Amino acid sequence: MQPFNEQKLSSLSPPVLNVLAKVSPERDFHRGGLAQAVVTLSRLFTTERATLSQHYLDDPAHASAYLSYFLPVNLSKVQVLLAELAENNGLETSDRPMAVLDLGCGPGTGSLALLDWFWHRKPEQARALSVLASDVSSAPLQDATKLWEAYCREVGIASTGLRSVQGNLEHPLKGELGKQIVRGGPYDLMIMANCLNELCPSSVDPPMERAAVIEQLLPFLALHGTIMIIEPALRQTARGLHQVRNYLLKKGLCTVYSPCLHEGGCPALDNPDDWCHEERPWQTPPTIAALDREVGFIKDALKFSYLLLRTDGRTIATRSPQTFRVVSELRELKGEKRAWLCNETGRPEVGRLDRKASPYNEALDSWHRGDIVQIERIVRKEKEGKVSPVGRIERDVAVEIIRHA
């Protein structure tokens, strides 16, 4: 079996680049101030995340930094997952226009990503998109409308597909937001990009409360719909997402399309130092490359944690005890190569000695984080009555890459 596709470099489309060039400078922010704002917001997103306010985009400096630097990166993350869904007809809809709910939307990152993605693949579906976007603050919703309308002008389509409503995502079915959600469903896609971790920070059990938010939304998901959750590639936020996943799956409320290859408890939670995240190659736009040089960052890859949840049982790959997700980079050690894998059997570390390399197992040399692989057999050797913690791939064992990340 051949891999579904080779690892591809994600990039922003010309219409998106043109729109961002036209809209982002409207905040009249001088260059040095923008660079400092990017540094400040990056710090709030990482080492000072506990102090991040839900209303941080009300600050003009933060909003400018987000539009100029973080929105292009996050937009590409959404599009990577749209492509992943499309591989298995996971974006199929009925004859009606596609209905989308973009929650915690900020300046409409997910909505714009979706509009652009469909415009380049199914223009008629882009014209018919129906998106309800919501955020806790009004300022980013205004930016979302500006970006949506600017993109529609750029490609020459009507801009009537986006509706926005201010609301508290911790209580999504209350107030005007709740009315709009009920009125607009069922939804073929719900997007929650970098917002779930910001909910219920003072709760005794934040992951449980966040899972309860998802539980409230699930009845409004279309039969073949998907909830797309993207979170930062940080240990704290990723592990929180793993816990949300466990709460939902334990109650049998949904299944995982990807990245997981099982519905059992997340084995990354067994060790407090473990967490899962993606790292996909990305073509850095010139404007972001210039900011990177100024502030000392390197934004040449898309790093994130995610879940694609469904209720129809559809999965990205056929599951079996021999099929694994690669959840680390391939490490080249003295005389061998190793990686951490994950599936229904757990989270094993698997290696192949260099002297055991053969045409049967040469696919291992091309493993990347996020790949889905098939291994005919993993051997665990015993020494002095103890089983080796590292599974071994022998010379005669067939290794295949089912899907590149």
N, C-alpha and C positions, 0 to 999 in steps of 0.2 A: 504494500500500500504506500502510495506517495503522500508526502505532506500536503495539506490543503493549499498552502501558499508559503512562499518564502517570507522571511522577516522583511517588512516594508517600512520605509521611512515616512512617518506621518508629517504632513505639512499643511499650512493654511492656504486656502484657495485665494486666487486673485481678488474675487469680489469681497471676501472678508478683509483682506489686507487693505483694499481701497476704502472700505467702510470705516475701519478702525483709524485709518489715516485722516479721514474727514471728521470723524466724531470725537476722537480722543483729545485733539488739541483744543477743543472748544472751551476747556477749563482754564486756559490762559495761565499755564503753570510753567515757570522757567525751568530750564534743563537741570540745573543743580538741585533745585527744590524737588523736582520729580525723582531724581536719583535717591535723594535722602528719604523721600516718602516711600519708595520701593523698599529700601533697607528697613525702615521702621515697620512697614506692614509685614515684611517677611519675618521680622523678629516676633511680631504679634502672632503670626501663624505657626511659629515653631517654639522657640524657647520661652516665650511669654504668653503662650496660648491661654493660660488660666485667666489673664486679664483682658482677653478679647471680648468686646461688647457685641451684642447682637446687632447693634445699630452703628457698627464701625464705618459703614459706607455712607453714613450721613456726613462724615467729615470729608470736606472737599479734597484734602491731601490724600487721604486713604482711597477715595473714589478715583482720583486721577491715577494713582499708582496701580490700582486694580485694573482699570480700563486699559492702561498702557502696557502693563507687564503680565499680570496674572490671568486676565480674561483670555488672551490668545492661547496660553498653555492649557487652561481648563477646558476651553472649547475643543481643543484637539483631543483631550481625554474622552470627552463625550463622543466624539466622532469615531474614535478607536472602538468604543463599545457598540456604537450603532453598526459598524462594520461586522463586529463579532456576532451580533444578533442576526444580521442579514444572512450570514453564512448558512443558517439552518432555517431560513424563512421565518425567523423570529420576529420580523416586523410586518407580517402579513396582516391585512385588515379586510373588513368586509367592503361592500360597495360604497359605504358612507365615507365622508372625509375622516382622515386620521385625527383622533382626539388625543390631546396631550395635556398633562398636568405638570407644570414646572414649579416645584415648591422650593422655597428658600432661594428664589431664582437670582437674587442680586441684580446686576444689570442685564439679565436675560441671557446669560452665557449658554445654558442648555437649549433654550429656544432658538437662538441664533445658530447654534451648531446643527440643530435638526433641520432648520430651514435651508441652510447651506448644503447640508448632506443630501437632502432630497432634491434640491435644485440641480445638482450635478448628476443625479442618477434617475430620478423620476420627476421631471419638472411639473407634470400635471398634479402630482401628489403634493408638491411644494405649494402650488397655487391654492390647494384645497385644505391645507393644514388648519386645524382649529386648536389653538393653544391658550390655556388659562395659566397665567404666570402670577405667582404670589410671593411677596416678601414682607417682612415685618416692618420695613421702612418704605416711605414713599419716594425718597430721592433715587434709589437704584431702580425703582419701577419706571421712573421718568427716563432714565438712561436706557432701560430695556426697550421702551417704546421708540426712542430715538434710533437705536441700533437696528431694530426690526424695520422701521420705516425707511431708514437709509439703505438697508440691504435690498428691500423691495424696489426702491428707486433704481438702485444700481443694476438690478437684473431685469427691471421692467415688468413687475407684477403688482397686483393690488396688495395693499398693506392691511387688509381687514381681518387677517387670521389671528391676530394677537389680542387677547383681553387681559387686563391686569387688575389685581385686587390686593389691597393691603390686608394682612391678617397674621395672626399668631399661629405658627406651625405647631406649637406644643398642644394646641387645641384646634385642629384643622376643621372640625365640623361645627364649630361655633361661629356665630356672627355672620357677616356678609360672605366671608370666605367659605364657610360651610354651605351656605345657600348656593353659591356659585359652583362649588364642587358637585353637589347633588344634581344641580341643573345641567351641568356639562358632561356628566358621565354617561356610559362607561368609558374609561380611558384605555387607549391602546398602549400608551406609554406614560409612566410617571417618572419624572426625573428629580432626584434629590442630590445635588452636586455640592459637596463640601459644606453641608448645612446640618446633617443629622447629629454630628458630634457637638454642635453648638446648643442643642436642645437640652433642657432639664439639667443644667450644670449643678444645681444645688440639691438634686434629688438624692435620696439614700442609695438608690440603685439606678443611675442614669441609663445604662443599657436596657434595663427592663422597661423604663418609661418610654424610651425611644422605640422599642419594639411595640409598645402599646400604640404609639402614633401610627406605625406601619399597619398594625392590626385594624385600626379605624379606617384606613384607606383601602385595604384589600377588597372590601365589598364593591368598590367602585372601579375595579380593574376589569377590563374586558376579558372574555373567555380566553383569548390567546394574547393577552397583554403582558407587559413586563414592567416591573419596578426597577429602575436603574439607580443604584446608590453608589456614589463615589465619595471617598474620604481621603484625607491626606495620607501620604506614606510615612506616617510616624508610628512608633510603637504604641503609644497610648490610644490614638484614634483608631488604628487598625485593630487592636485587640478589643476595643469597644465595639467595633463593627462585628468582629467574630462572635462576641457575646450576644449582640442583637440577633445575629443569624441563629445562634443556638436556641434562644427563646422562641423564635418564630417556628423553627423546624420541629422543636420538641412538642409544640402544640399542634403540629400538622397543618399549619395555616397556609403553607406554600412550599415550593420546591426551588432548588437552585439550578438555573440554566448554566451559569458559570460564575466564578472560576472553579467552584468545588465540583468534585466528581462523586459526591456522596451526600447523603442527608444526615449522617451521624454527627456526633459532637465534634467540634473543631479541634484537631489534635495540636494545633499551635498553642492552644490555651493550657496545655499540660505543663509547659515550661514557661516561666514568667519572662524569659528572654526572647521567646519566639513571637513572630508575627508574619503575616503574609502581605506582600505588596508586589505591584507590577513595576517593570521598568521597560518602556518601549522607546525605540529610537525616534528622534524628532528633528526635523529640519528647522533650525532656529531662524526666525525672521530677522532681517537686518536691524530693525528698531530695537528688538530685545537683545540682540548680540551687542549692540552699542551700549545699552544700559548695563549689560553684564560686564563689559570691559570697564565701565565707569565705577561700578560698585564691587567688582571682584566676584561675581556669581558665575556659574556655568549652568545654563539651562538648555542642555543638548539632549535631554531625554524626558519622557513623561513618566513620572513616578506617582503612583496612587494605589490605594486599596479599593476594592469594589465588590458589589454583589449585583447580579441580575436575577431577580426573583420572579417566579411565575406560579400559576395555579394549574397549568395544564400538563405538567410533568415533562415538558420538552427540555432536552439537555443539549449542550454543545457537542458532546461526543458520547458514543455508546460506552456504558460503564462496565467494568469488569475488574477483578482483582489484579489483572495484569496491566491495566491502564492507569497511568499516573500523571499528575501535574507536577512539573518541575518547579519547586518553590524556592530555589536559590540559584545563584550563578554556579556554573561548572568550575570547580576549584582544581587547579593543577598543582598537585603535591609531588613530592619526590617519588617518582616511580609509579604514580597512579593519578587518576582523576576521580573526583567525587562530587555528588550533588545531593541535596535533600529533596525528597519526593513526597507526594501526598495522594492518598485515595482512601477507600473504605477500610483498608487494612491498617491505616495509621500514617505516620510521618517518618518513614525510614530514611536513613542515610545510606546511599548506595554508591559503590565505587567499582572501577575496573583497573586492574593493574596494567601498566603499559605493556608488559610482556604477554598479556592475555588479549591484546588488541587483535581483531580479525575482521574480515569482510562482513561477518555476521553482525558484529556489534559496533561497527564504525560510526553508525548514526549517533552514538553517544558523544562523539567529538564535536557535534554541532548543537548540543543542547544549550538552550538559553532559558532564563527564568520565564515562566509562563507557558512553556511548550507542553503539549500533551504527548506522552510517549507510551509505547507498549514494550514491555519486557517479557520475554518468554518465560524466564525463570530467574529467581534471585536466590543465591546460595548463602547460607549463614553457617560458617564453619565453627567448630568447637575446638577449644584449646584448654587443656587442664580442667575439663568439666564445665567451662563457661562458653556460652554462645557469643560470638563476636557481635558487637553492636552495629557493625557496618556490613550491609549486605553486599555480596560480590556477584559481578557479572563475569561468567566464564567465557572462554574462547569460543565455545560452540553455541552460545546463547544469542538468539535473534533479538535485536533492538531496532525499533522503528519509531520515527517521529510521525505521529498521527496529525498533529496540527502545530505549526509554528505560532508563537505569540505575535 
